Amino acid sequence: MKRFSVGADLGGTNLRIAAVDESGKIFEKISLATRAQQGRDTVVRELCRAIRELTQKQEGAGSFAGIGVGIPGIIYLKTGTVRQSPNLPGWENYPVRDEIESLLGVRVFLENDANVAALGEKWIGLGRDVNSLCMLTLGTGVGGGVVLDGKIWHGFLGMAGELGHIVVAENGVACSCGGHGCLETEASATAIVRKGEEAVAAGRSPALAEARSKAAKLTARMIYETAKAGDAASKAIFESVGRYLGIGIAGLTNALNLPLYVIGGGAAASWDLFAPAMMEEARKRSFIFREGSTRIERAVLKGDAGLCGAAYLPLQVSAEQ
């Protein structure tokens, strides 16, 4: 009998839910505002309401394997508890898995959002032809996930994959984690905006200064557009992003020797501007990468990676039982 599951991608701004079959086909998607400011109980009730609506529409689709939920932040997998989530205030030490299971009466699998994005790319994206991969997600911060032999690698405390906090710039910018010079401070959308503001303040980019004068604030997209229009300072920002990504990936390549490193997230849309510097830096710093068989590529599932990866969690466990 065919099986299907429901995957949920719970972010600070948007809540996305999808019914997915065991081949990776998405039947239907629902997208809602998270409304995190109204409290966690409201968010969970809305999530469960949408899941009920979605599953009721799938009668005849096959057996229901369960629900997978990707959430940003630190997750205690054994207890199904959100330890902390920067995008979901008030969720500290919240046993969200038990809450959802009690409301729906269905088994729930909880996971970090970057981990499920990596799993999604492994399942039906770039990684379908490899056993293992590493994924970096470039957004407000830099997330990461490692899949080894088809399964998410959680590490000793269940916190593996915090790739945004690899140090790539000695004595660099202070990071929210308490360190300095983390990849997140050099290659995220937030970092791109900070570097753009620095360029404006230093008088290096009249084009960016003009763009900012027409808007409330600079965005990574604005800086991308000025770079594509030929602004040297804007192009240098993305070259800097590429160099720091290259440093980080070279270290990962030397340590893990995986066949594939995937770059995803919203800021990956600027791939054409940062990829050349990234590849050059990785080649310069990793003898393994210079061997020529290691791949660094842009994610193909885009916004659906987390949804598909979350949906795959119950399907994967069901297949093993």
For each residue, the residues with C-beta under 8 A, 3 or more apart:
1: 62 63
2: 21 22 61 62 63
3: 21 22 62 63 64 65 315 318
4: 19 20 21 22 27 58 61 62 63 64 65
5: 19 20 64 65 66 67 68 311 312 313 314 315
6: 17 18 19 20 51 54 55 66 67 68 311
7: 17 18 20 67 68 69 70 116 306 307 308 309 310 311 312 313
8: 15 16 17 18 47 51 67 68 69 70 307 310
9: 14 15 16 17 70 113 116 306 307 310
10: 15 34 43 47 69 70 71 72 88 113
11: 14 15 16 34 72 87 113
12: 34 36 72 85 86 87 88
13: 33 34 87
14: 9 11 31 32 33 34
15: 8 9 10 11 31 32 33 34 43 46 47 50
16: 8 9 11 29 30 31 32 303 306 307
17: 6 7 8 9 29 30 31 32 47 50 51 54 307
18: 6 7 8 26 27 28 29 30 54 304 307 308 311
19: 4 5 6 26 27 28 54 55 57 58 61 311
20: 4 5 6 7 24 25 26 27 307 308 311 312 315
21: 2 3 4 24 25 27 61 62
22: 2 3 4 62 65 315 319
23:
24: 20 21 123 124 308 312
25: 20 21
26: 18 19 20 29 304 307 308
27: 4 18 19 20 21 57 58 61
28: 18 19 54 57 58
29: 16 17 18 26 307
30: 16 17 18 50 53 54
31: 14 15 16 17
32: 14 15 16 17 35 46 50
33: 13 14 15
34: 10 11 12 13 14 15 43 88
35: 32 38 42 43 46
36: 12 39 40 43 87 88 89 90
37: 89
38: 35 42 43
39: 36 42 43 90
40: 36 43 44 88 90 91 94 96
41: 44 45
42: 35 38 39 45 46
43: 10 15 34 35 36 38 39 40 46 47 88
44: 40 41 47 48 96 99 100 103
45: 41 42 48 49 103
46: 15 32 35 42 43 49 50
47: 8 10 15 17 43 44 50 51 69 100
48: 44 45 51 52 100 103 104
49: 45 46 52 53
50: 15 17 30 32 46 47 53 54
51: 6 8 17 47 48 54 55 67 104
52: 48 49 55 56 104
53: 30 49 50 56 57
54: 6 17 18 19 28 30 50 51 57 58
55: 6 19 51 52 58 64
56: 52 53 59
57: 19 27 28 53 54
58: 4 19 27 28 54 55 61 64
59: 56
60:
61: 2 4 19 21 27 58
62: 1 2 3 4 21 22
63: 1 2 3 4
64: 3 4 5 55 58 106
65: 3 4 5 22 314 315 317 318
66: 5 6 106 107 108 109 313 314 317 318
67: 5 6 7 8 51 100 104 106 107 108 109 314
68: 5 6 7 8 108 109 111 116 309 310 311 312 313 314
69: 7 8 10 47 96 97 100 108 109 110 111 310
70: 7 8 9 10 111 112 113 115 116 117 306 307 309 310
71: 10 75 82 85 88 96 110 111 112 113
72: 10 11 12 85 86 87 88 112 113 114 143
73: 82 83 84 85 86 87 88 91 112
74: 82 83 84 85 112 159
75: 71 81 82 83 110 111 112 158
76: 79 80 81 82 83 158
77: 80 110 111 154 158
78: 158
79: 76 95 97
80: 76 77 95 96 97 98 108 110
81: 75 76 93 94 95 96 97
82: 71 73 74 75 76 85 88 91 92 93 94 96
83: 73 74 75 76 92 93
84: 73 74 91 92 93
85: 12 71 72 73 74 82 88 91 92
86: 12 72 73 141 176
87: 11 12 13 36 72 73
88: 10 12 34 36 40 43 71 72 73 82 85 91
89: 36 37
90: 36 39 40 94
91: 40 73 82 84 85 88 94 96
92: 82 83 84 85
93: 81 82 83 84
94: 40 81 82 90 91 99
95: 79 80 81 98 99
96: 40 44 69 71 80 81 82 91 99 100 110
97: 69 79 80 81 100 101 108 109 110
98: 80 95 101 102
99: 44 94 95 96 102 103
100: 44 47 48 67 69 96 97 103 104 108
101: 97 98 104 105 106 107 108
102: 98 99 105
103: 44 45 48 99 100
104: 48 51 52 67 100 101 108
105: 101 102
106: 64 66 67 101
107: 66 67 101 314
108: 66 67 68 69 80 97 100 101 104
109: 66 67 68 69 97 310 313 314 317
110: 69 71 75 77 80 96 97
111: 68 69 70 71 75 77 115 116 119 152 309 310 313
112: 70 71 72 73 74 75 115 116 143 145 161
113: 9 10 11 70 71 72 116 117 143 306
114: 72 117 118 135 137 143 144 145 161
115: 70 111 112 118 119 145 152 154 161 309
116: 7 9 68 70 111 112 113 119 120 145 152 305 306 309 310 312 313
117: 70 113 114 120 121 135 137 143 145 264 299 301 305 306 309
118: 114 115 121 122 133 134 135 144 145 146 147 152 161 262 305 309
119: 111 115 116 122 123 145 147 152 309 312 313
120: 116 117 123 124 125 301 304 305 306 307 308 309 310 312
121: 117 118 125 126 127 133 135 262 264 299 300 301 305 309
122: 118 119 125 127 128 130 132 133 147 150 309
123: 24 119 120 127 128 308 309 312
124: 24 120 128 301 308
125: 120 121 122 128 262 299 300 301 305 308
126: 121 133 260 262 297 299 300
127: 121 122 123 130 133 147 260 262
128: 122 123 124 125
129:
130: 122 127 133 258 259 260
131: 148 149 150 259
132: 122 146 147 148 149 150 258 259 260
133: 118 121 122 126 127 130 146 147 258 259 260 261 262
134: 118 144 145 146 147 163 252 256 258 260 261 262
135: 114 117 118 121 144 145 146 147 261 262 263 264 299
136: 142 143 144 163 164 183 245 248 249 261 262 263 264 265
137: 114 117 142 143 144 145 264 265 268
138: 142 187 188 189 263 264 265 266 267 268
139: 142 143 188 189 265 266 267
140: 188 189 190
141: 86 164 176 184 188 190
142: 136 137 138 139 163 164 182 183 184 187 188 265
143: 72 112 113 114 117 136 137 139 161 163 164 265
144: 114 118 134 135 136 137 161 162 163 164
145: 112 114 115 116 117 118 119 134 135 137 152 161
146: 118 132 133 134 135 152 153 160 161 256 258
147: 118 119 122 127 132 133 134 135 150 151 152 153
148: 131 132 151 153
149: 131 132
150: 122 131 132 147 316
151: 147 148 316
152: 111 115 116 118 119 145 146 147 161
153: 146 147 148 160 161
154: 77 115 158 159 160 161
155: 158 159 160 161
156: 160
157:
158: 75 76 77 78 154 155
159: 74 154 155 162
160: 146 153 154 155 156
161: 112 114 115 118 143 144 145 146 152 153 154 155
162: 144 159 165
163: 134 136 142 143 144 166 183 248 252
164: 136 141 142 143 144 182 183 184 188
165: 162 175 177 179 182 183 184
166: 163 182 183 248 251 252
167: 170 172 179 180 181 182 183
168: 172 181 182 183 186 187 244 247 248
169: 172 173 180 181 185 186 244
170: 167 181
171: 180 181
172: 167 168 169 180 181 182 185 186
173: 169 180 181 185 186 191 194
174: 179 180 185
175: 165 178 179 180 181 182 184 185
176: 86 141 184
177: 165 182 184
178: 175
179: 165 167 174 175 182
180: 167 169 171 172 173 174 175 185
181: 167 168 169 170 171 172 173 175 185 186
182: 142 164 165 166 167 168 172 175 177 179 185 186
183: 136 142 163 164 165 166 167 168 186 187 244 245 248
184: 141 142 164 165 175 176 177 187 188 190 191
185: 169 172 173 174 175 180 181 182 188 191
186: 168 169 172 173 181 182 183 191 240 241 244
187: 138 142 168 183 184 191 241 244 245 248 267 274
188: 138 139 140 141 142 164 184 185 191 192 267
189: 138 139 140 192 193 220 266 267
190: 140 141 184 193 194
191: 173 184 185 186 187 188 194 195 241
192: 188 189 195 196 220 223 237 238 241 267 270
193: 189 190 196 197 217 218 219 220 223
194: 173 190 191 197 198
195: 191 192 198 199 223 237 240
196: 192 193 199 200 205 208 218 220 222 223 234 237
197: 193 194 200 201 218
198: 194 195 201 202
199: 195 196 202 204 205 208 233 234 236 237
200: 196 197 203 204 205 208 209 212 218
201: 197 198
202: 198 199
203: 200 206
204: 199 200 233
205: 196 199 200 208 209 226 231 232 233 234
206: 203 209 210
207: 210 211 226 229 231 233 234
208: 196 199 200 205 211 212 218 222 223 226 231 233 234
209: 200 205 206 212 213
210: 206 207 213 214
211: 207 208 214 215 218 222 225 226
212: 200 208 209 215 217 218 222
213: 209 210
214: 210 211
215: 211 212 218 219 222
216:
217: 193 212
218: 193 196 197 200 208 211 212 215 222 223
219: 193 215 222 223
220: 189 192 193 196 223 224 266 267 270
221: 224 225
222: 196 208 211 212 215 218 219 225 226
223: 192 193 195 196 208 218 219 220 226 227 234 237 238
224: 220 221 227 228 234 238 269 270 273
225: 211 221 222 228 229
226: 205 207 208 211 222 223 229 231 234
227: 223 224 230 231 234 235 237 238 270 273
228: 224 225 273
229: 207 225 226
230: 227 235
231: 205 207 208 226 227 234 235
232: 205 235 236
233: 199 204 205 207 208 236 237
234: 196 199 205 207 208 223 224 226 227 231 237 238
235: 227 230 231 232 238 239 273
236: 199 232 233 239 240
237: 192 195 196 199 223 227 233 234 240 241
238: 192 223 224 227 234 235 241 242 270 273 274 277
239: 235 236 242 243 273 274 276 277
240: 186 195 236 237 243 244 277
241: 186 187 191 192 237 238 244 245 267 270 274 277 278
242: 238 239 245 246 273 274 275 276 277 278 279 280 281
243: 239 240 246 247 277 278 281
244: 168 169 183 186 187 240 241 247 248 281
245: 136 183 187 241 242 248 249 263 274 278 281
246: 242 243 249 250 277 278 279 280 281 282 283 284 285
247: 168 243 244 250 251 281 285
248: 136 163 166 168 183 187 244 245 251 252
249: 136 245 246 252 253 261 278 282 286 289 296
250: 246 247 253 254 281 282 284 285 286 289
251: 166 247 248 254 255 285 286
252: 134 163 166 248 249 255 256 258 261
253: 249 250 256 257 258 261 282 286 288 289 294
254: 250 251 257 286 287 288
255: 251 252
256: 134 146 252 253
257: 253 254 288 294
258: 130 132 133 134 146 252 253 261 294
259: 130 131 132 133 293 294 295
260: 126 127 130 132 133 134 294 295 296 297
261: 133 134 135 136 249 252 253 258 294 295 296 297
262: 118 121 125 126 127 133 134 135 136 297 298 299
263: 135 136 138 245 268 271 296 297 298 299
264: 117 121 135 136 137 138 268 298 299 301 302 305
265: 136 137 138 139 142 143 268 299
266: 138 139 189 220 269
267: 138 139 187 188 189 192 220 241 270
268: 137 138 263 264 265 271 298 299
269: 224 266
270: 192 220 224 227 238 241 267 273 274
271: 263 268 274 275 298
272: 275
273: 224 227 228 235 238 239 242 270
274: 187 238 239 241 242 245 270 271 277 278
275: 242 271 272 278 279 298
276: 239 242 279 280
277: 238 239 240 241 242 243 246 274 280 281
278: 241 242 243 245 246 249 274 275 281 282 296
279: 242 246 275 276 282 283 296
280: 242 246 276 277 283 284
281: 242 243 244 245 246 247 250 277 278 284 285
282: 246 249 250 253 278 279 285 286 289 296
283: 246 279 280 286 289 290
284: 246 250 280 281
285: 246 247 250 251 281 282 289
286: 249 250 251 253 254 282 283 289 290 294
287: 254 290 291
288: 253 254 257 291 294
289: 249 250 253 282 283 285 286 294 296
290: 283 286 287
291: 287 288 294
292:
293: 259
294: 253 257 258 259 260 261 286 288 289 291
295: 259 260 261
296: 249 260 261 263 278 279 282 289
297: 126 260 261 262 263
298: 262 263 264 268 271 275
299: 117 121 125 126 135 262 263 264 265 268 302 305
300: 121 125 126
301: 117 120 121 124 125 264 304 305 308
302: 264 299 305
303: 16 306 307
304: 18 26 120 301 307 308
305: 116 117 118 120 121 125 264 299 301 302 308 309
306: 7 9 16 70 113 116 117 120 303 309 310
307: 7 8 9 16 17 18 20 26 29 70 120 303 304 310 311
308: 7 18 20 24 26 120 123 124 125 301 304 305 311 312
309: 7 68 70 111 115 116 117 118 119 120 121 122 123 305 306 312 313
310: 7 8 9 68 69 70 109 111 116 120 306 307 313
311: 5 6 7 18 19 20 68 307 308 314 315
312: 5 7 20 24 68 116 119 120 123 308 309 315 316
313: 5 7 66 68 109 111 116 119 309 310 316 317
314: 5 65 66 67 68 107 109 311 317 318
315: 3 5 20 22 65 311 312 318 319
316: 150 151 312 313 319 320
317: 65 66 109 313 314 320 321
318: 3 65 66 314 315 321
319: 22 315 316
320: 316 317
321: 317 318
